[in-house]
Amino acid sequence: AGVARSMRERGYEVGEIDNDPLEKSIKGVAEIRYGDSGRAAARSVRLAVRDAKLINDKRTDETVDLVIGDGYEKLSPAPTCATRAAG
């Protein structure tokens, strides 16, 4: 729930929060599961969890699952935009 809250604070749309439906033990940071129509969203999620493994599981909708693993510590720093003074 804490990761979902942090993702919402960054502007991500978070749907259902649940345990991994595959009941897989993720040794790394996380898995981001998506289908072809969710590829852009999956890449966006990877900005927040940089070391997550992208897995195209061939789903037919645009949903993306972020499954947190044993190696997860925290979200990656939020991107920032540098501005330059005009003139």
N, C-alpha and C positions, 0 to 999 in steps of 0.2 A: 504494500500500500504506500510505503514511503517513496519508492521509485515512481509509482504512478502519480503521486502528488507533485513530485519534482518535475516530472515530464509535463504535467498540466501547467505548472508555473512557467514553463518555457514555451507554452503555446501549443503543445501537442494535444490532439484529440485522443482521449483515453476512453476506451469502452469497458468491457468486462475485465475484472481483476480476478484471477483464479490461479490455481496450481497448474503446472504443465500438463495438458491433456495427454501427452505422450508418456508422461511419467519418466522422462529421461533424466539421468544425472549429468548435469553440465559441469565439466571440470574447469572450463575456461571462464571468461568474464560473462558471456551471454551468447544466446543465439537469437538472430532476427529472422523469423520465418515469414515468407511472402510468396506470392505468385507473380506472374509476368505483369499483371495490371497494377501491382503494388510495389513495383521495383523502385520508383522514385521515393515513395514514402519510406521504404526500408532504408534507402540511402540516407534519408533525412534523419531517421532514428539513429543510424550509425554515427552521425555527428555528435549525438549525446552520449553514446556508448561506443567509443572508438575501437576498442579491441574485440567487439562482438563479431561473431562469425555470421555472415550472410548465407542463408539457406533458402534456395528457391524450392519450395515443396509442391509446386504446381497447383496451388489452390486457384480457383477460378474467380474469386472476388478480389477487391482491393484491400482487404484487411491485412494487417501486419501483426505478428505476435512477437513480443519481446520477452524472452525467457531468461531470467537472471540465473547465472551459474555460481559455482563455488568461489570463483576468482573475482567476483564483483566486489568493488570497494565503494565507488561513488561515480556519479556522472562525470563526463569530461567537462572541462570548463566551457561555459556558454560562449559562442562566437561573439566577437565585438567588431564594431566598425570604427576605423580610424577616420577622423575628420581633419581637414586642413583649413586653415584660415584663408578666406578669400583675399585676393589682392596680391 
